[in-house]
Amino acid sequence: MKSKSLPAYLLVPCVTLAFSQAAYSVTNLLIQDYEPTGYDWFDSAIWDNGVPGNGNDVTMPTQYVEGQNVDVRVQLAGQDVTLGSFDIDYGTTLDVYNTTFTVLGSTHAEGFISINGGTMSLGQNLLYNAATKTLEGGQCLVQDQGAPDLTILQWEGADIVINSGGFNLFGTNARVRDQNTGLDAFRNLAVNNHFLTIDDGYVMNVPGNFENTVNGEITLNLNVSPRTPEFNIAGNFQNDGLVELRGNTVFNVSGGLSGSGRIVITGTQNQVSVVGVYTQNGGEVDLGSDGGSGIDSFTLKAQAHIYDGSSKIKGTGTIEGNVTITSGTVSPGASPGQVTVDGDLSLEAESVLDIEIGGTTAVTGFDRIRQINGSAGIVIGGELVVNVIGGFYDTIQAADEFAIVTSEHPLNGSFSNVASGERLTTSDGRGSFVVTYTGQEVVLSGFEVIPESFSSWLSRYEIPTGQDGGLDDPNGDGITNLEAYARGISPVGTTSPKPPVAVVSGSDLAVSVSTSRAAEGVIVKSEVSTDLVNWTDGPTATDTEESATRSVLGISVPMAPSGPKFVRFTFEEGSP
């Protein structure tokens, strides 16, 4: 169809194309994205002679503005529309509200079609390959708006085995079906290459084996509602793409589940049930965040679970069934959090348990893997990785203990990189814990800081040559490198260092400064003054342990007027 430009007097800065008639019938309709100068909409029945129809029929943006005029929208509400043929370009949108929209001939729909009540019949869908039963493109939203009547998208012979189009399916009364027979268009669905969004109580039933390819994305409850959406697979499920469950969802697999894709959980009340064996050969299972509550957000059920290759389990949730981690990683929480295994658990030789410590309370303060039920205790092997996160590094005490692995049965084995009673260095190299296997638990205790030289500290922060001297101040916060090193303050970025503390004690003034126990080769001295000009040596600072990683260096001086008016601390390189 040859395009024709609209007369200038119809070009107004608006992205909506609206029909006003109670019923509308044309030979052909084209919605076209006309870059870079503007958009064009026309139908040959009205504008064959270059004469536009009613001015209320059409409005358009004056020109294409990148990032502003995103698409052309044609909105239809409460009208019956009959077309000879229909073409909607990529980047444009058709919104239909409670309308009967019928194409008598063919439809080429690469743009986005939104159906909100009513029935849309596309006739012959040119993006549907009947020979291979493949939907090759297009994007559709079918939404029942909570109404009791069906909202229907249909075309002739619709029987999608391979989906390479995109669908948003909202509501229990949303339907995609064969225009000829009324049968569900997904009745033989086997492969997803694009996106399927299931929302607001919609139920997707796959009759046999199903594959979600590397380009496939399946989302349940994009907009969380009280009506639970379900995705039911009667056979095996091969997931190499993304499955995302956003709260109040059910995902059932009657066979086994395998693949190298990702399962990501957000929100609560999510459940995945696998009748057969769950095998993860890479990718990720994200059990979701508990929001700091310590409450499981997700349950994954299977006859057995095998995590292999580069696969990773993280988040807070429950895995029901016997679990074997052959060469994958378990990293509880979205830091921190807990993975609960309801069944037997085996951490084999090439597995990794990655634990983060950010507080003294299990689940909300530090990561934990917990086994309940099962026939025997956890079989422990593989590598244990531990790190202290956030501000807890400054407050952790040597007396703090962390039960990072718990079981209702006696444990079997040990991690390959640390025996019971030995020390394990944290992954950042800044400290170490004693690891103890105590019957039904693995416990971390006795944290000790590992000294770090000034040169290593400069290297860790990647301070460039020329700004790496003891008296240099790379971030301009008024604190030299040497003082920052001694006090445990970052030499880069914005800092809010804790100032020295002064406390009245009788007739004396106690003054102290907090320093890093990892710093070595720094002499900290006090100096006193009565006028801020002349300074003399003050008392020798006394070292009091504040935490496993920090010390408090303090002095006591008589209060003015008999004592000095000002006190400061200085930092020098050398042996204390």
Secondary structure, 3 states (H helix, E strand, C coil): CCCCCCCHHHECCCCEEECCCCEEEEEEEEEECCCCCCCEEECHHHHCCCCCCCCCCCCECCCCCCCCCCCCEEEEECCEEEEEEEEECCCCEEEEEEEEEEECCEEEECCEEEEEEEEEECCEECCEECCCCEECCCEEEEECCCCCCCEEEEECCCCCCEECCEEEEECCCEEEEECCCCCECCCCCCEECCEEEEECCCEEEECCCEEECCCCEEEECCCCCCCCCEEEECCCEEECCEEEECCCEEEEECCCEEECCEEEECCCCEEEEEEEEEEEECCEEECCCCCCCCCCCEEEEEEEEEEECCCEEEECEEEEEEEEECCCEEEEECCCCEEEEECCEEECCCCEEEEEECCCCECCCECEEEEECCCCCCEECCEEEEEECCCHHHHCCCCCCEEEEEECCCCEECCCCCCCCCEEECCCCCEEEEEEEECCEEEEEEEEECCECHHHHHHHCCCCCCCCCCCCCCCCCCCCHHHHHHHCCCCCCCCCCCCCEEEEECCEEEEEEEEECCECCEEEEEEEECCCCCCEECCCCEEEECCCCEEEEEEEEECCCCCCCEEEEEEEECCC
